[in-house]
Structure formats: C-alpha cells, structure tokens
Amino acid sequence: MGLPYQLPQHAAPVPGIGDEPFFDAARQGRLLFKFCDDCQQPHYYPRALCPHCMSDKTQWREASGNGEIYTFSLTRRAGPVPYAIAYVTLDEGVTLMTNIVDCDLESIRIGQRVRLVYKPTDGDIPIACFAPIDADRAPTQEPQP
C-alpha cells in the first residue's frame, strides 16, 4: 500500500481587483477560466489581458471539471504530511498547477483522468484540487483478511 493522500493546510486566497467572479464560482464549487474573443484561446490563470495576443476582449467560461494529469511530483519530506502537486490539463485546453487528492499517492499516473474537487482553506474560499476519476472505484486501504 502506498502513501495515503494528505493535503497541507492552505491559506485562503486573497482576491485581487477583477477576480471576484472566479472566487465567487469557487465558493459554489465551479471552476472558471478566461477565453479570448480575439485569438480564440483559453487561458489560466485568469487575468484581464490575454497572454497569447494581449487583447482585453476576454470572457469567463466554466470548466467541465474534467482533465488529465500532465505531470506530477510527490512530496514526502517537506512537511508533516506527504502530498502530490501536479499540472492538470483540463478538457477545455488550459493547464493549471494543483494538488491531487483523495487517493493513494502511489497510484497517481501521468495521463490519468481526474475530476475537480474543492478543498477547504483557513478562510471562506476553497481551492481547486483534482481526484483521480477511478479513485471512486478503487479501495484506499488494504482489504481486511
């Protein structure tokens, strides 16, 4: 059996000017990203200007919450609990850095399908994390004899 998932305690994010829709959606369990009307490219993290063409013609879009692990790293010694940091590419095409949660850390694989789950912080804004889709069917502990 591998290492169980643990998420380090996170401080609540501090919204900046224009970030309110993003954090309001997070409180509702929804993940938003930005889409540029000029170059037709999605981008994450959300910001006022498109990083691809610098246009200010961007709009909020809601992510499906599904994606796959692009790459990941297991951290076992930096703190009191092991955890996984990953880049997840959403089905909408944007890639974000996040934590992989609710699974046996040793079962995480590049290319694995994941789904959005929000985890609490020490404030009122939760953070977007991802759990393997197959984690719903796989046991997270050794079966009892």
Disulfide bonds with the S-S distance in Angstrom:
none
